[in-house]
Amino acid sequence: MNFSPEFLDEIRNRLSVSSVVARRVKLTKRGREFVGLSPFSNEKTPSFTVNDEKGFYHCFSTNEHGDVFTFLMKTQNLSFPEAVERLAEEAGLEMPRADPREVAVVERAVKLREAVEAACMFFQAALQKPDGARALDYLHGRGLGDEIIQRYRLGYAPSGNVVKTELLRRGFAEDVLLETRLISEGKEGRESFDFFRDRVMFPIFDARGRPVAFGGRVMGEGEPKYLNSPETPLFHKGGLLYGLSLARPSVLDKSQVVVCEGYMDVIAMAQAGLTNAVAPLGTALTETQLEMLWKLVPEPIMCFDGDKAGQRAAARAAGLALPRLKPGLSLQFALLPSGQDPDDLIRRSGADAMTQVLNGSIPLSEVVWRQVLAEHQTDTPERRAGFERAVLERVGGIDDQSVRDQYRMVFKDRLRDMFQPQRARTPRNDMGRGRGRPPFRGKTPPVPMAIRPGPARVLPVDRLRERILLATLINHPEILGHIEDRLGAMILADSRLDSVRQSALMHLSHQLDLDSQTLRAHLDGLGYARDLESLLGEDTYVHASFARPNAEPVKATEGWDDTFGWYQRSGLEADLNQLRDNLAVNPTDETVAAMNSLAEQMNQYTHE
């Protein structure tokens, strides 16, 4: 019998997973979940979890996973209809009567699934035969081992009509093969033919791990590079995520899911031990896929290629998620080096480099801010007003009022900090010292540097020093090892330049031998060309010749240390003045102690 999704959902709504499981497993509440000993293995330490909010159980010792129906099927050896009937009675629901038309649909779906499974097995076998040697060499050349190839059931579609011939020989009707799009109709009265020919095959699985469609990649030259199955009764590409059935145990274990762009990204990450990755199926992320991700984890990580296409994909994902945000539900974004995808990065730099990228993910709010900032100039009052309006309009599209209010509050704070006339103050800790300014670790006190106003523009001294520090790194990336900790802990007052700082540090951390020209090309590709033109100009160099591209590395290092020392001292002076003001209003021993601590720190920066 075919049961409607509404009927099954009503059973799930009336019966919690924990109430059904608790009849066979002693459960203990732990946070939002229940834990107990696995009913599927003989274990002494609980590894079995139940999550009522998400409606599933998961056994980490056996990787068994499912809902109330599958639990009864697994533990009581029931068929699916029998499990539904038993739970419906318990939930007080009347079983629906069988509709002959629904029965016919189910029977047809079974035939379609059997045909796709047979094709998948055929492709797998063909990969191991002499005709599939080139395809197997291609996969090995991409760094994939036989275990991963088997796990993802990769295969090879030979040339000619061998799939059609084989499946017809095995008793599958031609109309079934046409409906699954394993074969295509011939034009102008010609006979039907194989849809996939001479391609490496990537099976696409549904949520239960059953193959429902395929992606085929051409070897060598040819178009299209990737050919995907069209939509069929079994396959709706906007409602599936590639690799989800295989990634689910790892996703639940890590409470993290990574969304890549393509099949090879997912498989390359799995080969590197990062088994919690999935991908959309040749299209931009859909609303259905986003909801699927949020049912898994509260903040999926979007990891797109570091090229313009990847940036557009990230922008589309951000635009899709923004109106649909809920308290606790959002996205993170992992920014890959320009021109690289996860597969490239892992093969060139290893799994650790990919892990670093994921650990450095930024929140959706930062992506939205950067997107709007990239679309507007802010060098006049009118343009600043236009930027402010655009930021708040973007936030206004969030449906949930509480999330919308939080975004407005955060962005208004950033706007105020960005446009205030003096250096933006960073939050203070209990001792009154500004965060983001690490203690100077130079061996000798820095020599004071004369700061002269440039001919074209006058900036606050600390703003100018920030520009000099960043420009020196971009022109002399070889000094990174000496300055990385200090520059990495800073937060530049100009949020646009702070984004340049973060991107530069990210690229350099992944490619230690990156030269200045290549680094600038990467930053240009991220949309920072205009920022670099302003930063790396005479307005900066007139105050700091050591920052110029032709300066000696030793001079660049010494100049950077000097400038950072004065930048550090300036921040400490500002903090000390604030504490003096506080002392005049509210004299306490704690404030005096904080002042003495700051005074001692400032002694490091007093030149001889």
C-alpha positions as CSV (number, residue, x, y, z in Angstrom):
1,M,0.0,0.0,0.0
2,N,1.2,3.5,-0.8
3,F,0.8,5.9,2.1
4,S,0.5,9.7,1.6
5,P,3.3,11.9,3.1
6,E,0.6,13.7,5.1
7,F,-0.6,10.5,6.7
8,L,2.9,9.4,7.7
9,D,3.7,12.9,9.0
10,E,0.6,12.8,11.2
11,I,1.8,9.6,12.8
12,R,5.2,11.1,13.4
13,N,3.6,14.2,14.9
14,R,1.5,12.1,17.3
15,L,4.2,9.7,18.4
16,S,7.6,10.9,19.4
17,V,10.6,8.7,18.5
18,S,11.6,8.5,22.1
19,S,8.2,7.2,23.2
20,V,8.4,4.4,20.6
21,V,12.1,3.5,21.2
22,A,11.7,3.6,25.1
23,R,9.7,0.4,24.9
24,R,12.8,-1.5,24.0
25,V,15.6,0.7,25.1
26,K,16.2,2.4,28.5
27,L,16.8,6.1,27.6
28,T,18.4,8.8,29.6
29,K,17.9,12.5,28.8
30,R,21.1,14.3,27.8
31,G,20.6,17.9,26.7
32,R,18.2,17.9,23.7
33,E,18.7,14.2,23.0
34,F,18.2,10.8,24.7
35,V,20.9,8.2,25.0
36,G,20.9,4.5,25.6
37,L,22.5,1.1,24.8
38,S,22.2,0.1,21.2
39,P,19.4,-2.4,20.4
40,F,21.4,-3.4,17.3
41,S,24.7,-4.5,19.0
42,N,25.9,-5.9,22.3
43,E,27.5,-2.8,23.8
44,K,28.3,-1.7,27.3
45,T,28.7,2.0,26.6
46,P,25.7,4.0,25.3
47,S,26.2,5.0,21.7
48,F,22.5,5.1,20.7
49,T,20.9,8.5,20.5
50,V,17.3,9.7,19.9
51,N,16.4,13.2,18.8
52,D,12.7,14.1,19.0
53,E,13.2,17.5,17.5
54,K,14.6,16.1,14.3
55,G,12.6,12.9,14.4
56,F,15.2,10.3,14.2
57,Y,17.4,7.8,16.1
58,H,21.1,7.1,15.3
59,C,23.3,4.3,16.5
60,F,27.0,5.2,16.3
61,S,28.2,1.6,16.8
62,T,26.3,0.2,13.8
63,N,25.4,3.4,11.8
64,E,21.7,2.4,11.9
65,H,19.6,5.4,11.4
66,G,15.9,6.0,11.0
67,D,12.5,7.2,12.3
68,V,9.6,5.5,14.2
69,F,8.7,3.3,11.2
70,T,12.3,2.0,10.6
71,F,12.8,1.3,14.3
72,L,9.8,-1.1,14.4
73,M,10.9,-2.7,11.1
74,K,14.4,-3.2,12.4
75,T,13.6,-4.3,15.9
76,Q,10.4,-6.3,15.3
77,N,11.1,-7.6,11.8
78,L,8.0,-5.9,10.3
79,S,7.4,-4.8,6.8
80,F,6.8,-1.1,6.2
81,P,3.0,-1.4,5.8
82,E,2.9,-3.5,9.0
83,A,4.9,-0.9,10.9
84,V,2.6,1.9,9.7
85,E,-0.5,-0.1,10.6
86,R,0.7,-0.8,14.1
87,L,1.8,2.8,14.8
88,A,-1.4,4.3,13.2
89,E,-3.5,2.2,15.6
90,E,-1.5,3.4,18.5
91,A,-1.8,7.0,17.3
92,G,-5.6,6.7,17.0
93,L,-5.6,7.0,13.2
94,E,-7.7,5.0,10.8
95,M,-5.7,3.3,8.1
96,P,-6.3,4.6,4.6
97,R,-8.0,2.3,2.1
98,A,-5.9,1.0,-0.8
99,D,-6.4,2.9,-4.0
100,P,-5.8,0.8,-7.1
101,R,-4.2,3.8,-8.8
102,E,-1.8,4.3,-5.9
103,V,-0.9,0.6,-6.0
104,A,-0.1,0.9,-9.7
105,V,2.1,3.9,-9.0
106,V,4.0,2.0,-6.3
107,E,4.5,-1.1,-8.6
108,R,5.7,1.1,-11.4
109,A,8.2,2.8,-9.1
110,V,9.6,-0.6,-8.0
111,K,10.3,-1.5,-11.6
112,L,12.0,1.9,-12.2
113,R,14.2,1.4,-9.1
114,E,15.1,-2.1,-10.2
115,A,16.2,-0.8,-13.6
116,V,18.4,2.0,-12.1
117,E,20.0,-0.4,-9.7
118,A,20.7,-2.8,-12.5
119,A,22.3,0.0,-14.5
120,C,24.4,1.1,-11.5
121,M,25.7,-2.5,-11.1
122,F,26.5,-2.7,-14.8
123,F,28.5,0.6,-14.7
124,Q,30.4,-0.6,-11.7
125,A,31.3,-3.9,-13.4
126,A,32.3,-2.1,-16.6
127,L,34.8,0.1,-14.7
128,Q,36.8,-3.0,-13.8
129,K,36.9,-4.4,-17.4
130,P,39.5,-3.6,-20.1
131,D,37.2,-1.1,-21.8
132,G,36.9,0.8,-18.5
133,A,40.7,1.0,-17.8
134,R,40.9,4.6,-19.1
135,A,38.1,5.6,-16.7
136,L,39.6,3.8,-13.8
137,D,43.0,5.4,-14.5
138,Y,41.2,8.8,-14.6
139,L,39.8,8.2,-11.1
140,H,43.1,7.0,-9.7
141,G,44.7,10.0,-11.3
142,R,42.3,12.3,-9.4
143,G,43.7,10.7,-6.2
144,L,40.8,8.3,-5.5
145,G,41.5,4.9,-4.0
146,D,39.6,1.7,-4.7
147,E,37.8,1.9,-1.4
148,I,36.3,5.3,-2.1
149,I,35.5,4.3,-5.7
150,Q,33.5,1.3,-4.3
151,R,31.9,3.3,-1.6
152,Y,30.4,5.8,-4.0
153,R,29.7,3.1,-6.5
154,L,31.6,4.9,-9.3
155,G,31.5,3.3,-12.7
156,Y,31.9,3.6,-16.5
157,A,29.4,3.8,-19.3
158,P,30.8,2.2,-22.4
159,S,30.3,3.5,-25.9
160,G,27.5,2.2,-28.0
161,N,24.2,0.9,-26.8
162,V,25.5,-1.7,-24.4
163,V,23.3,-0.6,-21.4
164,K,20.2,-0.8,-23.5
165,T,21.2,-4.2,-24.9
166,E,22.1,-5.6,-21.5
167,L,19.0,-4.4,-19.6
168,L,16.6,-5.5,-22.4
169,R,18.3,-8.9,-22.3
170,R,17.6,-9.1,-18.6
171,G,13.9,-8.5,-19.1
172,F,13.5,-4.8,-18.5
173,A,10.9,-3.2,-20.8
174,E,12.1,-0.4,-23.1
175,D,9.4,2.0,-21.7
176,V,10.9,1.5,-18.3
177,L,14.4,2.4,-19.6
178,L,13.0,5.4,-21.3
179,E,11.2,6.6,-18.2
180,T,14.3,6.4,-16.1
181,R,16.2,8.1,-18.9
182,L,18.8,5.4,-19.1
183,I,18.1,5.5,-22.8
184,S,16.8,8.3,-25.0
185,E,14.2,8.2,-27.8
186,G,15.5,8.2,-31.3
187,K,14.6,11.1,-33.6
188,E,12.8,10.8,-36.9
189,G,11.9,7.2,-36.4
190,R,15.3,6.0,-35.4
191,E,15.8,3.5,-32.5
192,S,16.4,4.5,-29.0
193,F,20.0,4.8,-27.7
194,D,22.0,4.9,-24.5
195,F,21.8,8.3,-22.7
196,F,25.3,7.9,-21.2
197,R,28.2,6.9,-23.5
198,D,31.9,6.7,-22.8
199,R,31.7,8.6,-19.5
200,V,32.8,8.1,-15.9
201,M,29.6,7.5,-13.9
202,F,28.6,9.0,-10.6
203,P,25.4,7.4,-9.2
204,I,23.1,9.8,-7.4
205,F,21.4,8.3,-4.3
206,D,18.2,9.1,-2.6
207,A,18.0,9.7,1.2
208,R,17.8,5.9,1.8
209,G,21.0,5.3,-0.3
210,R,19.2,3.9,-3.4
211,P,20.5,5.0,-6.8
212,V,17.9,7.1,-8.6
213,A,19.9,8.8,-11.3
214,F,23.4,9.4,-12.6
215,G,26.0,12.1,-13.5
216,G,28.4,11.3,-16.2
217,R,31.8,13.0,-16.8
218,V,33.4,13.1,-20.1
219,M,37.1,12.0,-20.2
220,G,39.4,14.4,-22.0
221,E,37.8,17.0,-24.4
222,G,34.1,17.1,-25.0
223,E,30.9,18.9,-24.1
224,P,29.0,18.9,-21.9
225,K,31.7,18.2,-19.3
226,Y,29.1,16.8,-16.9
227,L,25.9,15.2,-18.2
228,N,23.2,14.6,-15.6
229,S,20.1,12.5,-15.7
230,P,17.0,14.5,-16.5
231,E,14.2,14.6,-14.0
232,T,12.2,11.3,-13.7
233,P,9.5,10.0,-11.4
234,L,12.4,8.8,-9.1
235,F,14.7,11.9,-9.4
236,H,13.9,15.5,-8.6
237,K,17.3,17.2,-8.5
238,G,16.1,20.2,-6.4
239,G,15.0,17.8,-3.6
240,L,18.2,15.8,-3.2
241,L,21.7,16.4,-2.1
242,Y,24.6,14.4,-3.6
243,G,26.3,12.2,-1.1
244,L,23.8,12.8,1.8
245,S,23.0,9.1,2.5
246,L,26.8,8.4,2.9
247,A,27.6,11.6,4.8
248,R,24.7,11.4,7.3
249,P,26.5,9.4,10.0
250,S,29.6,11.7,9.9
251,V,27.3,14.8,9.8
252,L,25.5,13.6,12.9
253,D,28.7,12.7,14.7
254,K,30.4,16.1,14.0
255,S,27.2,18.2,14.0
256,Q,28.6,19.8,10.9
257,V,27.8,19.5,7.2
258,V,29.8,21.0,4.4
259,V,28.1,21.9,1.1
260,C,30.4,21.8,-1.9
261,E,29.7,22.5,-5.6
262,G,30.2,19.2,-7.3
263,Y,30.5,15.4,-7.1
264,M,34.3,15.4,-7.2
265,D,34.6,17.9,-4.4
266,V,32.4,15.6,-2.1
267,I,34.4,12.5,-3.1
268,A,37.8,14.2,-2.8
269,M,36.9,15.3,0.7
270,A,35.8,11.8,1.6
271,Q,39.1,10.4,0.3
272,A,40.8,12.9,2.6
273,G,38.8,11.7,5.6
274,L,36.3,14.6,5.5
275,T,33.2,12.5,5.1
276,N,30.6,15.1,6.0
277,A,30.3,16.8,2.6
278,V,27.3,17.0,0.2
279,A,26.6,18.9,-3.0
280,P,23.6,20.3,-4.9
281,L,22.9,18.5,-8.2
282,G,24.1,20.8,-10.9
283,T,22.0,23.8,-9.9
284,A,22.0,26.5,-7.3
285,L,20.9,25.5,-3.8
286,T,17.1,25.3,-3.6
287,E,14.8,26.1,-0.7
288,T,14.0,22.4,-0.3
289,Q,17.7,21.6,0.0
290,L,18.3,24.4,2.5
291,E,15.5,23.0,4.7
292,M,17.1,19.5,4.4
293,L,20.4,21.0,5.6
294,W,18.8,22.8,8.5
295,K,17.2,19.6,9.7
296,L,20.7,18.1,10.0
297,V,22.6,21.0,11.6
298,P,21.8,24.6,12.6
299,E,24.6,26.2,10.6
300,P,25.7,24.3,7.4
301,I,29.0,25.4,5.9
302,M,28.8,26.6,2.3
303,C,32.2,25.8,0.6
304,F,32.3,27.1,-2.9
305,D,35.1,27.5,-5.4
306,G,37.4,30.5,-5.1
307,D,36.6,31.8,-8.6
308,K,33.9,34.2,-9.8
309,A,31.4,31.4,-10.4
310,G,32.0,30.3,-6.8
311,Q,31.4,33.8,-5.5
312,R,28.2,34.0,-7.5
313,A,27.1,30.7,-6.0
314,A,27.9,32.0,-2.5
315,A,25.9,35.1,-3.2
316,R,22.9,33.1,-4.4
317,A,23.0,30.9,-1.3
318,A,23.2,33.9,1.0
319,G,20.3,35.5,-0.9
320,L,18.2,32.3,-0.6
321,A,18.9,31.9,3.2
322,L,18.6,35.5,4.3
323,P,14.7,35.8,4.2
324,R,14.3,32.3,5.7
325,L,16.6,32.7,8.8
326,K,15.2,31.6,12.1
327,P,16.6,32.0,15.6
328,G,19.5,29.6,15.8
329,L,19.4,28.7,12.0
330,S,21.9,30.3,9.7
331,L,24.8,29.5,7.3
332,Q,28.6,29.7,7.5
333,F,30.8,30.3,4.5
334,A,34.3,28.8,3.9
335,L,36.3,31.0,1.5
336,L,38.6,29.0,-0.7
337,P,41.7,30.4,-2.3
338,S,41.1,32.1,-5.7
339,G,40.9,29.6,-8.6
340,Q,40.8,26.5,-6.4
341,D,38.0,24.1,-5.4
342,P,38.2,21.6,-2.6
343,D,39.5,18.9,-4.9
344,D,42.4,21.2,-6.0
345,L,43.2,22.3,-2.5
346,I,43.3,18.8,-1.0
347,R,45.5,17.5,-3.8
348,R,47.9,20.4,-3.7
349,S,48.1,21.1,0.1
350,G,46.5,18.1,1.8
351,A,43.5,17.6,4.1
352,D,44.9,20.0,6.8
353,A,44.7,22.9,4.4
354,M,41.0,22.1,3.7
355,T,40.4,21.8,7.5
356,Q,41.9,25.2,8.0
357,V,39.6,26.7,5.4
358,L,36.6,25.1,7.1
359,N,37.7,26.3,10.6
360,G,38.0,29.8,9.2
361,S,34.4,29.9,8.1
362,I,32.7,33.3,8.4
363,P,29.0,33.9,9.3
364,L,26.3,34.8,6.8
365,S,26.1,38.3,8.3
366,E,29.7,39.0,7.3
367,V,29.0,37.7,3.7
368,V,26.0,40.0,3.4
369,W,28.0,43.0,4.7
370,R,30.8,42.3,2.2
371,Q,28.4,41.8,-0.7
372,V,26.7,45.2,-0.1
373,L,30.0,46.9,0.5
374,A,31.4,45.6,-2.8
375,E,28.5,47.2,-4.6
376,H,28.9,50.7,-3.1
377,Q,31.6,53.3,-2.7
378,T,31.7,55.1,0.6
379,D,34.0,58.1,-0.1
380,T,31.4,60.8,0.1
381,P,28.5,61.5,2.5
382,E,26.0,60.8,-0.2
383,R,27.6,57.4,-1.1
384,R,27.8,56.5,2.5
385,A,24.1,57.2,2.9
386,G,23.4,55.0,-0.2
387,F,25.5,52.2,1.3
388,E,23.7,52.5,4.7
389,R,20.3,52.4,3.0
390,A,21.3,49.4,0.9
391,V,22.6,47.5,4.0
392,L,19.4,48.1,6.0
393,E,17.2,47.3,2.9
394,R,19.0,43.9,2.6
395,V,18.3,43.2,6.2
396,G,14.7,44.2,5.9
397,G,14.1,41.1,3.8
398,I,14.5,38.8,6.8
399,D,11.0,37.4,7.6
400,D,11.7,36.5,11.3
401,Q,11.4,39.7,13.3
402,S,13.8,38.7,16.1
403,V,16.5,37.8,13.6
404,R,15.8,40.9,11.6
405,D,16.2,43.1,14.7
406,Q,19.5,41.5,15.6
407,Y,20.9,42.1,12.1
408,R,19.8,45.7,12.2
409,M,21.4,46.2,15.5
410,V,24.7,44.6,14.5
411,F,24.9,46.4,11.1
412,K,24.0,49.8,12.7
413,D,26.9,49.3,15.1
414,R,29.2,48.5,12.2
415,L,28.0,51.5,10.2
416,R,28.7,53.8,13.2
417,D,32.2,52.4,13.7
418,M,32.9,52.6,10.0
419,F,32.0,56.2,9.5
420,Q,33.0,57.8,12.9
421,P,35.7,60.4,12.4
422,Q,38.3,58.7,14.6
423,R,39.7,55.2,14.8
424,A,37.0,52.7,15.7
425,R,37.3,51.6,19.3
426,T,37.5,47.8,19.8
427,P,35.7,46.3,22.8
428,R,37.5,46.4,26.1
429,N,38.2,43.5,28.4
430,D,38.1,43.7,32.2
431,M,41.4,45.4,32.4
432,G,40.4,48.1,30.0
433,R,42.8,47.2,27.3
434,G,41.4,47.1,23.7
435,R,41.1,43.7,22.2
436,G,42.6,43.1,18.9
437,R,46.0,44.6,19.9
438,P,48.3,41.8,21.1
439,P,51.4,42.7,23.1
440,F,54.4,43.7,21.1
441,R,57.0,41.0,21.0
442,G,59.9,42.9,19.4
443,K,63.4,42.6,20.9
444,T,64.0,46.4,21.0
445,P,61.6,49.3,21.6
446,P,60.5,50.7,18.2
447,V,62.0,54.0,16.9
448,P,59.3,56.8,16.5
449,M,58.2,57.3,12.9
450,A,57.4,60.7,11.5
451,I,53.8,60.7,10.1
452,R,53.3,63.4,7.6
453,P,50.0,64.1,6.0
454,G,50.0,63.0,2.3
455,P,49.4,65.4,-0.4
456,A,46.1,64.0,-1.6
457,R,44.3,63.0,1.6
458,V,44.6,63.4,5.3
459,L,43.8,60.3,7.5
460,P,43.8,59.9,11.2
461,V,47.3,58.6,12.2
462,D,46.1,55.2,13.3
463,R,44.2,54.7,10.1
464,L,47.3,55.6,8.1
465,R,49.4,53.2,10.2
466,E,46.9,50.4,9.5
467,R,47.2,51.0,5.8
468,I,51.0,50.9,6.0
469,L,51.0,47.7,7.9
470,L,48.8,46.0,5.4
471,A,50.6,47.4,2.3
472,T,53.9,46.2,3.6
473,L,52.6,42.6,3.9
474,I,51.1,42.7,0.4
475,N,54.3,44.0,-1.2
476,H,56.6,41.8,1.0
477,P,54.7,38.5,1.7
478,E,58.0,36.9,2.7
479,I,57.8,38.7,6.1
480,L,54.6,36.8,7.0
481,G,56.2,34.5,9.5
482,H,57.5,37.4,11.5
483,I,54.2,39.4,11.6
484,E,51.4,36.9,11.2
485,D,50.4,36.6,14.9
486,R,50.2,40.4,15.3
487,L,48.5,41.3,12.0
488,G,46.1,38.3,12.4
489,A,44.9,39.6,15.8
490,M,44.2,43.1,14.5
491,I,40.8,44.5,13.4
492,L,41.2,47.3,11.0
493,A,38.9,50.3,11.4
494,D,38.2,50.3,7.7
495,S,36.0,47.2,7.3
496,R,36.8,46.9,3.6
497,L,40.5,46.9,4.2
498,D,40.0,44.4,7.1
499,S,38.4,42.1,4.5
500,V,41.5,42.5,2.4
501,R,43.7,41.7,5.4
502,Q,41.7,38.5,6.2
503,S,41.8,37.3,2.5
504,A,45.5,38.0,2.2
505,L,46.3,36.1,5.4
506,M,44.2,33.2,4.3
507,H,45.9,32.9,0.9
508,L,49.4,33.2,2.4
509,S,48.6,30.5,5.0
510,H,47.7,28.1,2.3
511,Q,50.6,29.0,0.0
512,L,53.6,30.0,2.0
513,D,55.7,30.7,-1.1
514,L,53.2,33.1,-2.7
515,D,54.9,36.1,-4.2
516,S,53.5,39.6,-4.2
517,Q,52.3,39.6,-7.8
518,T,50.4,36.4,-7.4
519,L,48.9,37.5,-4.1
520,R,47.6,40.7,-5.7
521,A,46.1,38.7,-8.5
522,H,44.3,36.5,-6.0
523,L,42.9,39.6,-4.2
524,D,42.0,41.2,-7.6
525,G,40.0,38.1,-8.3
526,L,38.0,38.5,-5.1
527,G,36.9,42.0,-6.1
528,Y,39.5,44.0,-4.2
529,A,41.2,45.7,-7.3
530,R,40.0,49.2,-6.4
531,D,41.0,48.8,-2.8
532,L,44.5,47.7,-3.7
533,E,44.9,50.6,-6.1
534,S,44.1,53.0,-3.3
535,L,46.1,51.1,-0.7
536,L,49.3,50.6,-2.7
537,G,49.8,54.2,-3.8
538,E,51.8,57.2,-3.1
539,D,49.4,58.3,-0.3
540,T,50.7,55.3,1.6
541,Y,54.3,55.2,0.4
542,V,55.0,58.9,1.1
543,H,54.9,58.1,4.8
544,A,56.7,54.7,4.7
545,S,59.3,54.0,1.9
546,F,59.9,50.6,3.4
547,A,56.5,49.5,2.3
548,R,57.3,50.1,-1.4
549,P,57.7,47.0,-3.6
550,N,61.4,47.6,-4.2
551,A,62.3,48.0,-0.5
552,E,64.7,45.5,1.0
553,P,63.0,42.8,3.0
554,V,65.1,43.7,6.1
555,K,64.0,47.3,5.8
556,A,60.4,46.2,5.3
557,T,60.5,44.1,8.5
558,E,62.1,46.8,10.6
559,G,59.6,49.4,9.3
560,W,56.7,47.1,10.0
561,D,57.9,46.5,13.6
562,D,58.3,50.3,14.2
563,T,54.9,51.2,12.8
564,F,53.2,48.4,14.7
565,G,54.9,49.6,17.9
566,W,53.6,53.1,17.5
567,Y,50.1,51.8,16.5
568,Q,50.1,49.7,19.7
569,R,51.2,52.7,21.9
570,S,48.5,54.9,20.4
571,G,45.8,52.3,21.4
572,L,47.2,52.0,24.9
573,E,47.2,55.8,25.3
574,A,43.6,55.9,24.3
575,D,42.7,53.2,26.7
576,L,44.7,54.9,29.5
577,N,42.9,58.2,28.9
578,Q,39.5,56.5,29.1
579,L,40.5,54.9,32.4
580,R,41.6,58.4,33.7
581,D,38.2,59.7,32.8
582,N,36.5,56.8,34.6
583,L,38.8,57.3,37.7
584,A,37.6,60.9,38.0
585,V,34.0,59.9,38.1
586,N,34.3,56.6,40.0
587,P,37.6,56.1,41.7
588,T,38.2,52.4,42.5
589,D,41.2,50.2,43.3
590,E,40.4,48.1,40.2
591,T,40.6,51.1,37.9
592,V,44.0,52.2,39.5
593,A,45.3,48.7,39.0
594,A,44.2,48.7,35.4
595,M,45.9,52.1,34.8
596,N,49.2,50.8,36.3
597,S,49.1,47.7,34.1
598,L,48.6,49.8,31.0
599,A,51.4,52.2,32.0
600,E,53.8,49.2,32.4
601,Q,52.8,48.0,28.9
602,M,53.4,51.4,27.5
603,N,57.0,51.4,28.8
604,Q,57.8,48.9,26.0
605,Y,57.0,51.5,23.4
606,T,58.8,54.6,24.9
607,H,61.7,55.3,22.6
608,E,65.1,56.0,23.9
